[in-house]
Amino acid sequence: MGLTSGLAIREKSRAKAIAFALAMGALFMYADRTVLYPMLKVIADDFNLSGTATGFITSTYFSLYVAMQVPAGLLGDRLGLRRVLINFYLLGAVALLLLGLSANSYILLIVLVGLHGIGMGAYYPTSYGINIGTVPKESRGLASAIINSGMSIGTALGLVFSGPIYSQTGSWRLPFLLLAVPTLFVPFLFRRYLPEPGNSAKTQPGGISQGINLKKILADKDLWALNLAAFCAGYGFWVALTWGPSFFAGERSLELTAAGVLTALPALSAIPSALLVGRLSDQLGRRQLALILYPLQAITIFLLAYVKSFPVLTGALVFYGIVGRTVSDTVIVSWFGDYVSRKSPNALGAAVGIFNLVGMSSAVIAPLISGMVKDLTGSLVGAFYIGALIVLAGMLCTGMAKEA
């Protein structure tokens, strides 16, 4: 009995260490990404850029980030998820450091933003592959919630960090430089605390993962239902995150700084909710919670555009954090992990890469569609309403997937 209890304690401590290391990786990946948003206008003025050229900066990052999902997953399955995560994250950190030190032309800025996107593009398929492959199913929801909490803190940090630093120093490069320093230390955390999953290439004869079957993964209807559910939640999230500051400033008469801080509220309120929902999903099951969260998300995104009272808007943003994409992703990722670890344990990286490729494509599509709606109607209200409908469609996708 004592031996069993000791093993259980060590297993829990190991799972916490893994979740903490991956949460730190998520925190700085998201902070590095979102610190760019408030600086876009300053960068555009510095380099005398058009709106299209300015938009190309974020498009470069997300295009390469999304493009890396499946290749990084396949590399992780073949060479070792931990090894690929460490090396690519280090690439992203070095690119960010160089951006802060030497991005003195638009072309060099684009190249460094692109390299940063490539480096960070390997994070999701390898990190969640490690999470799925090393954390027991009964703790997977909580571990996913801890990792997602890192994303929330990083999002809030990036949104509120760069403005004051720029105001004090007049340098848009300094926020990137300051964030690059802790980002460079994250790979050392990975090396210290992350194990290689038991089904990885490193643990198998010849160092090559056996039985990776992309056709099997791509043909699985249940995995596709979860992929599309992640896309739908992501669509609503990216409408609110990328266009929220402009909408609240331009159509709700808030100062831009206040609008940015307001947009960061959901990231903060999501943290306790994600931890609670992650634990509940381990105990009660994933589908039941997903079917509750998605319609609440849709209603809240609708309210963000519909209400005009500042206190009600603030409350809606806080509530979106409590029920929004960060929280629902905790459930969906854990559900996906339960399923893929049982059906395709030798292809964790590839499966998660496809999952995040579909989910993160919303980061490319949602801002574009929302911008088109604004051009056609003169307002972003319709963009939020479309986002709410797409999130509601995510509820239908969760209803189609089997509980693992």
C-alpha positions in Angstrom: 0.0 0.0 0.0 2.8 2.4 0.9 4.7 1.6 -2.3 1.5 2.3 -4.4 0.9 5.5 -2.5 4.5 6.6 -3.1 4.3 5.9 -6.8 1.1 7.8 -7.1 2.6 10.8 -5.3 5.7 10.7 -7.6 3.5 10.4 -10.7 1.5 13.5 -9.6 4.7 15.5 -8.9 6.0 14.5 -12.3 2.8 15.5 -14.0 2.9 18.9 -12.2 6.5 19.5 -13.3 5.6 18.7 -16.9 2.6 21.0 -16.9 4.6 23.8 -15.2 7.4 23.6 -17.8 4.9 23.6 -20.7 2.9 26.4 -19.2 6.0 28.6 -19.1 6.6 27.8 -22.7 3.0 28.7 -23.6 3.3 31.9 -21.5 6.3 33.3 -23.3 5.1 32.1 -26.7 1.9 34.0 -26.3 3.5 37.1 -24.7 6.0 37.3 -27.5 3.2 37.1 -30.0 0.7 39.5 -28.5 3.4 42.2 -27.6 3.4 42.9 -31.4 -0.2 43.9 -31.6 -0.1 47.3 -29.7 3.2 48.1 -31.6 1.9 47.6 -35.1 0.9 51.3 -35.5 4.3 52.5 -34.2 6.2 50.1 -36.5 4.0 51.3 -39.4 4.9 54.9 -38.7 8.6 54.1 -38.2 8.9 52.3 -41.6 6.2 54.4 -43.3 4.1 51.3 -44.1 0.8 50.9 -45.8 -2.0 49.1 -44.1 -1.4 46.0 -46.3 2.3 46.0 -45.5 1.5 46.4 -41.8 -0.9 43.5 -41.9 1.6 41.4 -43.7 3.7 41.4 -40.5 1.2 39.4 -38.5 0.2 37.4 -41.5 3.8 36.3 -41.9 4.0 35.1 -38.4 0.7 33.2 -38.4 1.1 31.7 -41.9 4.5 30.2 -41.0 3.3 29.2 -37.5 0.3 27.3 -38.9 2.4 25.8 -41.7 4.8 24.3 -39.1 2.1 22.3 -37.3 2.1 19.1 -39.2 5.8 19.0 -40.2 6.8 19.7 -36.5 4.5 16.9 -35.4 6.0 14.5 -37.9 9.5 15.5 -36.9 8.7 15.0 -33.3 7.3 11.5 -33.9 10.4 10.6 -35.9 13.2 12.3 -33.9 11.7 12.8 -30.5 9.1 15.3 -29.4 11.2 16.8 -26.6 14.2 17.3 -28.9 12.2 19.0 -31.6 10.4 21.2 -29.0 13.7 22.4 -27.4 15.5 23.2 -30.7 12.6 25.0 -32.4 11.7 27.0 -29.3 15.3 28.1 -29.1 15.2 29.2 -32.7 12.1 31.3 -31.9 13.8 32.9 -28.9 16.9 33.8 -30.9 14.8 35.3 -33.7 13.0 37.5 -31.1 16.3 38.6 -29.6 17.6 39.6 -33.0 14.3 41.4 -33.7 14.9 43.5 -30.6 18.5 44.1 -31.4 18.7 44.6 -35.2 15.4 44.9 -37.0 16.3 48.2 -38.7 14.5 47.5 -42.0 11.1 46.2 -43.0 12.6 43.2 -44.9 14.7 42.2 -41.9 11.7 42.6 -39.6 9.6 40.3 -41.8 12.4 37.7 -41.9 12.8 37.7 -38.1 9.1 37.6 -37.5 8.9 34.7 -39.9 11.7 32.8 -38.1 10.0 33.4 -34.8 6.8 32.0 -36.2 8.6 28.9 -37.5 10.3 28.3 -34.1 7.1 28.8 -32.1 5.1 26.8 -34.7 6.6 23.6 -33.3 5.5 24.3 -29.7 1.9 23.1 -29.9 2.2 19.7 -31.6 5.3 18.7 -29.6 4.2 20.1 -26.2 0.7 18.6 -26.3 2.2 15.4 -27.7 4.4 15.2 -24.6 1.4 16.1 -22.4 -0.8 13.4 -23.9 2.0 10.8 -23.9 3.3 11.3 -20.4 0.4 12.6 -18.2 -2.2 10.0 -17.1 -5.7 10.4 -18.5 -7.1 11.1 -15.0 -4.9 14.2 -14.7 -4.9 15.3 -18.4 -7.6 17.9 -18.1 -5.9 19.6 -15.2 -2.5 19.5 -16.9 -4.1 21.0 -20.1 -5.7 23.7 -17.9 -2.4 24.6 -16.4 -0.8 24.9 -19.8 -3.7 27.0 -21.1 -3.4 29.2 -18.1 0.2 30.0 -19.3 -1.3 31.0 -22.6 -3.8 33.3 -20.8 -1.1 35.0 -18.7 1.1 35.4 -21.7 -1.7 37.0 -23.7 -2.5 39.5 -21.0 1.2 40.2 -20.4 1.8 40.9 -24.1 -1.2 43.2 -24.4 -0.4 45.4 -21.4 3.4 45.2 -21.5 4.5 46.9 -24.6 2.5 50.1 -24.4 4.0 51.4 -21.1 7.6 50.3 -22.1 7.2 52.2 -25.4 5.8 55.2 -23.6 8.7 55.4 -21.2 11.5 54.7 -23.7 10.2 55.6 -27.2 11.6 52.3 -28.6 9.2 49.7 -30.1 12.2 47.2 -30.2 12.7 47.2 -26.4 9.6 45.2 -25.5 10.7 42.4 -27.9 14.3 42.5 -26.4 13.1 42.3 -22.8 10.8 39.4 -23.5 13.5 37.6 -25.5 15.7 37.2 -22.3 13.3 34.9 -20.4 12.2 33.2 -23.6 15.8 32.1 -24.1 15.7 30.3 -20.7 12.6 28.3 -21.4 14.4 25.6 -23.4 16.5 24.9 -20.4 13.3 24.3 -18.4 12.2 21.9 -21.1 15.5 20.0 -20.9 15.3 19.8 -17.1 11.7 18.8 -16.6 10.3 17.2 -19.7 10.6 13.5 -20.4 10.3 11.9 -23.8 7.0 10.1 -24.3 7.2 6.3 -24.2 6.0 6.0 -27.8 8.5 8.4 -29.2 11.2 7.7 -31.6 13.9 8.0 -28.9 12.5 5.0 -27.0 12.2 2.7 -30.0 14.7 0.6 -31.9 16.6 2.6 -34.5 15.2 5.9 -33.3 12.3 5.9 -35.8 8.7 6.0 -34.7 6.8 3.0 -36.0 3.3 3.0 -37.5 2.7 6.7 -38.2 -0.4 6.6 -40.4 -1.5 10.0 -41.5 -4.3 8.5 -43.6 -5.8 6.9 -40.5 -5.7 10.2 -38.6 -7.1 12.2 -41.5 -10.0 9.7 -42.0 -11.1 9.7 -38.4 -14.5 11.4 -38.1 -14.3 11.9 -34.4 -10.9 13.6 -34.6 -12.3 15.9 -37.3 -15.3 16.8 -35.2 -12.9 17.9 -32.4 -10.6 19.6 -34.9 -13.6 21.7 -36.2 -14.8 22.4 -32.7 -11.4 23.9 -31.9 -11.6 26.0 -35.1 -15.1 27.3 -34.2 -14.0 28.4 -30.7 -10.8 29.9 -32.1 -12.7 31.9 -34.7 -14.7 33.7 -32.0 -11.6 34.2 -29.9 -9.5 35.8 -32.7 -12.4 38.1 -33.7 -12.4 39.4 -30.2 -8.7 39.5 -29.7 -7.5 41.0 -33.0 -10.4 43.4 -33.6 -11.6 44.0 -30.1 -9.3 47.0 -29.3 -10.2 48.7 -32.6 -13.9 48.0 -32.1 -14.0 49.3 -28.5 -11.9 52.4 -29.5 -13.7 53.2 -32.7 -17.3 52.2 -32.1 -17.5 52.4 -28.3 -15.4 55.5 -27.8 -12.8 54.1 -25.5 -9.2 55.2 -25.5 -6.9 52.7 -27.3 -4.9 51.9 -24.2 -8.1 51.3 -22.2 -9.4 49.2 -25.1 -6.3 47.0 -25.0 -6.5 46.5 -21.3 -10.2 45.7 -21.6 -9.4 43.1 -24.3 -6.9 41.5 -21.9 -9.6 40.9 -19.2 -10.8 37.5 -20.6 -7.3 36.2 -20.5 -7.1 36.8 -16.8 -10.6 35.6 -15.8 -10.0 32.4 -17.8 -7.2 31.2 -15.5 -9.3 30.0 -12.4 -12.1 28.9 -14.7 -9.8 26.7 -16.9 -8.3 25.1 -13.8 -11.7 24.3 -12.4 -13.1 23.0 -15.7 -10.0 21.0 -16.4 -10.4 19.1 -13.1 -14.2 18.7 -13.7 -13.6 17.3 -17.1 -11.3 14.6 -15.6 -14.0 13.7 -13.2 -17.3 14.2 -15.1 -16.3 13.7 -18.7 -15.5 16.0 -21.6 -18.6 16.2 -23.8 -21.0 17.3 -21.2 -18.9 20.3 -20.3 -18.2 21.2 -24.0 -21.9 21.2 -24.8 -22.4 23.8 -22.0 -19.5 26.0 -22.8 -20.0 26.5 -26.5 -23.5 28.1 -26.4 -22.4 30.3 -23.5 -19.4 31.5 -25.6 -21.6 32.3 -28.5 -24.0 34.4 -26.4 -21.1 36.3 -24.9 -19.5 37.1 -28.2 -22.9 38.4 -29.4 -23.1 40.6 -26.3 -19.7 42.1 -26.9 -21.0 43.8 -30.0 -24.6 44.3 -28.9 -24.2 46.0 -25.5 -23.1 49.7 -25.3 -22.9 50.1 -21.5 -19.3 50.1 -20.3 -20.0 48.1 -17.1 -22.0 45.5 -19.0 -19.3 45.3 -21.6 -16.7 44.8 -18.9 -18.8 42.1 -17.4 -19.3 40.4 -20.7 -15.6 40.3 -21.3 -14.9 38.8 -17.9 -17.6 36.2 -18.5 -16.1 35.4 -21.9 -12.9 34.5 -20.1 -14.8 32.2 -17.8 -16.5 30.3 -20.6 -14.4 31.1 -23.6 -11.9 29.4 -25.9 -9.1 29.1 -23.4 -11.5 27.1 -21.1 -13.2 25.1 -23.8 -9.8 24.2 -25.4 -8.9 22.7 -22.0 -11.8 20.2 -22.5 -11.3 19.7 -26.2 -7.6 19.1 -26.1 -8.0 16.6 -23.2 -10.8 14.9 -25.1 -8.6 14.8 -28.2 -5.7 13.4 -26.1 -7.9 10.7 -24.6 -8.9 9.6 -28.1 -5.6 9.8 -30.0 -3.5 8.2 -27.2 -5.8 5.2 -27.5 -6.1 4.9 -31.3 -2.8 6.4 -32.6 -0.2 6.4 -29.7 2.7 6.4 -32.2 1.6 9.5 -34.0 0.9 12.0 -31.1 2.9 14.8 -32.7 1.3 14.4 -36.1 -2.2 14.1 -34.8 -1.8 17.2 -32.5 -0.2 19.1 -35.4 -3.3 18.5 -37.6 -5.5 19.5 -34.7 -3.7 22.8 -34.2 -3.4 23.4 -37.9 -7.2 23.3 -38.2 -7.7 25.2 -35.0 -5.1 28.0 -35.6 -6.3 28.5 -39.2 -9.0 30.5 -37.5 -6.3 33.0 -36.6 -5.7 33.6 -40.3 -9.4 33.5 -41.4 -11.2 35.3 -38.7 -9.4 38.7 -38.9 -9.6 38.6 -42.7 -13.4 37.9 -42.8 -13.9 40.5 -40.0 -12.0 43.1 -42.0 -14.1 42.4 -45.1 -17.3 42.8 -43.0 -16.0 46.1 -41.7 -15.2 47.3 -45.3 -18.7 46.2 -46.5 -20.8 47.5 -43.7 -18.6 50.2 -42.1 -18.9 48.5 -38.7 -17.4 45.5 -36.9 -20.7 44.6 -35.2 -21.6 42.1 -38.0 -18.1 40.4 -37.6 -18.9 39.7 -33.9 -22.3 38.3 -34.8 -20.7 36.0 -37.4 -18.2 34.9 -34.8 -21.0 34.0 -32.4 -22.7 31.9 -35.1 -19.5 30.0 -35.9 -18.9 29.3 -32.2 -22.4 27.9 -32.0 -21.6 25.6 -34.9 -18.8 24.3 -32.7 -21.4 23.0 -30.2 -22.8 20.8 -33.1 -19.2 19.4 -33.7 -18.8 18.4 -30.1 -22.1 16.7 -30.2 -20.9 14.5 -33.1 -17.7 13.3 -31.4 -17.6 10.2 -29.3 -16.4 10.3 -25.7 -13.1 8.5 -25.5 
